[in-house]
Structure formats: structure tokens, C-alpha cells
């Protein structure tokens, strides 16, 4: 295992895909030299997986997601006088879905 901190540039969009090594731990999101950057601790030898990131401005609705997904807040940042809220869209645990009725 070779743990390293990597930076990934993000775009201000409702949903974007990042390909991070399996088991990566997202640490924070910061503005650096005008770019929005996500910092993650990764294992450089691990296979990659897709992660979905959402950036939403204050006062704007969250994007639609599937009932088996949820938002996990990563960080809130400011850029050019705007406030952005950065989330990861993740699959809910099966325990979270108890009592949820689909198709109604």
C-alpha cells in the first residue's frame, strides 16, 4: 500500500465523475489558484472506482438522485464571492432502505 495525497480539479457542475483508487479517503475541497480542488488520500497501487461529486450553489436545488442514493457533504467553499457546497453521491446502506417503498 502506497498512501499519497492527490489533488483533483473539479468543475462547477451538478454531477461529475471522478475515478479514484479503491478505498480513497476524501479529505477536503479547497480553492487553489482559482481552481476548485478535491484532496484525497489514495493508494497509488489500487484499482480505480468511479465516484460521483456534486457541486451546488447556495439557494439552488440539489440534483435529482435515485432513492437508493444519498448526499454526503464534503466541504463548503467560497470562490469569486459565490458559496459552493460539495457533496459525494453515494449508495445507501441496505439498512438505510428498510421501510422505503419503491414504485409508489
N, C-alpha and C positions, 0 to 999 in steps of 0.2 A: 504494500500500500504506500503510495506516494502522495501525501496530502500537500496541496498547494492552494493558495488563494488566487482565484482568477477573477477578472472583470469582464462583463458582457454588456455591450451597449444596447440600450433599449430604445424603441420608437414609441412616441405617444400615440398609441392605438388601443382600441378596446381589447383586442386579443392578439397575442403573438406567441409563436412557438420558439422555445429555446431548447437546444439539445445539450444536456449536461450529463456528465458521468453519473452512473447509478449511485445513489446514496449521497449525492451532493447536498451540502447544507447551505441554504441561502442565508447570508449574514445581514445584508443591508442593501439599500439603494441610495445613491448619492449623485449630486450633480458635480461633474468634474470637467472643467474647460468647456462648459456649455452643453455637454452630453450627459444624458441620464445613464448611469452605470449601475448594474447589479453586481454585487460582490458575493462570491460563493466559495466555500471551501470544498475542493474537489479531490478525488483520487484520480490522478492522471493516467492510471493504468486500467481503470474500469471501463466497461462498455457504456454506451450513452443511452439515455432515455429522453423522451420528449416531455417538456414541462410547459405549461401554458401560463403566461403572465398577462395581467390586465392592468391598464393604467386609466384611471378615471379622475376627471377634474371635479373639484368641489361643486356641488349643485347639479351635477349630471347624473343620470340614472346608471346603475350598474348594467353591464351587458347581460343578455339572457343566457342562462346556462341550463343544463339538464337537471332534473330532480335528484339525480344521484351524484351531483357535484356541489361543491361549496367554495366560498371565497376564504382565503387565509391572508390576512393583512401582513405585508412585509414591511412597508415603511411609508411615510408621508414626506414629500419633499416640496421645495419651492423652486421655481425656475421662471425667470423673467416676470415676476410678480404674480404668477399663477401657482396654485396649490394642486399637486398631483398625489393621488392615493394609489399605491402599487399593491396589487394582490396576486397571489398564485391561485389558479383554479384547480382544485384537487378533487379526486373521487372521495365520496363519503365512505366511512367505515360501514360495514353491514349493520352494526349495532345502531348507528345513527338513522338507519332506514326503517327500523321497527315501527310499525304503526302508520307508515306512509302508504297511501293508496295511490296507485298509478292508474291512469286511464279514466279518471273521473272528472 
